[in-house]
Amino acid sequence: AGATTSSSGSVSSGATNLIVFYPYQATATVSDSETATIQVQIPAVQKAVKNGFDPAAGLAAVQASSLSGAITLKNQFALLKVNVDQDDVTSITVSATNRKVAGGISLKVSSNGGSNGLSGTTSNSTTIKNDDDSALEQGIYYIAVRPSSSTSPYQGFKMEVVKGGVTKTRTATNNLVVARNHVLSIGKVSTLFGGGPVTPVGRYEEY
């Protein structure tokens, strides 16, 4: 929880392939040490953090041959930005029909980033909410998801908001690309609960 941390343990004699990742996950495993592949998670249910995101979802990793100098962890997730501009919002869920947005990831780590694949239990949706299901304070929130690309975009992308016990959904008619280490704005709550009819939108605005 502070600015520094320490770890202890043993490293095999002559080891030259070191994998460093953050945050700590008790369930993480190394599935292939030769290719530096680890099995990790981007949580499908994340803690809502005003002006931020759940630190448990901020997956970062790097492969190094030595820990004697500085190393730079590379983000392995993308962020979706939501403006909660109304009261009584208790949860926000994003989903896609064709790709898993969260859950288990088989991550091949390299010195300049990594590539994501599926592993274990995966989820088509990701939800942010408070632990006690109380209403979110008004403000900006971010949702961590698996990255998508122009060759493998999110299709049938939806944002579902629960406000005062009422659920409304905003649907993107175009495919959605949100690159690793990037932030994509997917709008504000008042678009759904502004008093007018809920209509699908063609695009989301990228920042």
N, C-alpha and C positions, 0 to 999 in steps of 0.2 A: 504493500500500500504506500510505500515511501519512494524516495528518489533512487535508492540503491537496494540491492538484494545480493544474496550469496547462495551458493549451492555447494554440495560436497558429494563425493562419490569417487569411482575409479574409472579410468579409461584404459582400454586394452593397449598393451605395449606396441608401439609402432603405429598407432592409429593416425590416419591422415585425413579421414573424412568425418568432420564434425558437423552435426546438425543442431542449429539453435532455433527455437521457435518460442513464440509468446502469444497469448498468455498460457500459463500452466494449465494442463488438462490431464487429470489423473488417468483418463482412458486412452490417451495417445500411445501409439505404438510405432515402431519402425518395421515396415513390411519388407523393405529391400534396402539393405545398407549399401550395396554397390551403386545403386542409382539414387541414393539419398531420398527414398520415398517414405513418407510418414502418413499415418492414418489419424486425422484430426477432425474437429467439428467446428462449424459455424452454427451456433444454437438456433433452433427453429422458433423458440420463444425467448425474447430478449427483454431485459429491463429497460424501461423508458427512461432516458436521461435527457433532461432539458438542455439544449444547446450542445448536445453531444450524443454519444452512442454507448451501448453496453460494452464496457471494457472486456468482458468475457467473449465478445464476438469479434474483437479486433485482431484477427489472426495475422501474424507476421512471422517470417522465417528467413533463414539464410543458411547456406552451406559454406563452411570455412575449413581451411587446412590447418589453421592455427588460431588460438585465442590470445596470442601474445600481444596483438595490436588491436586497433579499433575494428569493429565489424558493423555493418549496416543492415538491420533487419528490413525486409521488403514486405510491404502489405500484400496480402493475398485475398483481399475482399474489395467489394465496391460499396458505396454508400448511397442510399436513397434518402433525399431530404424532404421532410413533410412539415408544413406550417400549420400547427394547431392554433388556429386563430379564434376558436370558440371554446366555451366552457362545457363541462360534462362529457368530454370524450374519455372513454375508458380503455379503448384499444384500437390499434391500427394494424391491419393485416395486408401484406402484399403477396401476390401469387402469380404463377404462370401456368399455362396448360401443357407446355411442352418440355420444360426443364425444371430441375430441382433447384430451388433458390437457397436452400440451407440444408443442414444436417451433415452427415459424414462425408469427408473429402479425402481422397487419396492424393496427396500433394507431393509432387516430385520437385524437390527443392534444388535451386541452383544459386550460384553466386550473384546473379543479376535478376532474380525473381523466381517464378515457378509456374507450373501448369496444373490446373485443377481437373480432377476426375471424380467419379462417384465412388463411394465406399460406405458399406454398412447401411444404417438407417438414414434415409434421405427424406426431404419434405418439399412439396410443391409450394409451400407458403411459409412466411415468416411473420411473427406477430410481436409488436412492442406493447408493453403494458406495465403498470405498477405491480409490485409483488402482492399487494393487498387488493388489487382490482379497483383502486380508487381512481378518481378522475385525474387526468393529466393537467398540469398547469399549462396555460397558454404559452407558446413559444415554439422554437424550432427543434425538431427531433430528427435523428438519423437512424436508418435501419441498415444493418450490415447484411449483404447478400453475396452469393457466388457471382463472380463477374459473368457477363455475357458478351458476345462479339457479333460482328456483322455476318459472320458465317454460321453462328449459332446464337441468335438473339432470343430474347424472351418473347413468346407468342401468347396471345390471350391474356396479356398482363392486366391485373386488376388491383385497385386499392380499395379495401373495405374498412369502413370506419363505423365504430359503435359509439353512439352519442345518446345519452339519456335513455338507454335501453333500445334505441332504434338503430338498425343497421342499414347503411346505404353504401352502394358500390359505384366506383368510377372505373370505366373500362377503356383501355387504349385500343383503338382500331388499327394502329400500326405496330409493327414489331418494335421491341425496346432493346437498345444496346446500352449497357452500362459497364464501362471498361474497368479492369482492375486498377485500384488506386485512384479512382475518379469518383466524383459526386454528381448525382443526377437529381434535379428537383422534380418531384412528381405532384406538386401543387399544394393546395391548402384545403382545410376541412370545410370552410364556408362555401366552396364550390359545390359540395354535396348537400349542405344544410343551409343554403342561402335563402330558402323560401320558394325558389323556382323549381321546375321539373329537373330531374336528374337525367342528363343526356351524355352519351359517350363522347369522349374527346379523341381527336385524331392524333395529337402529339403531346408529348411532355416537353417542357422547356429545359434545355441542358445548360448547366453552368460549368 
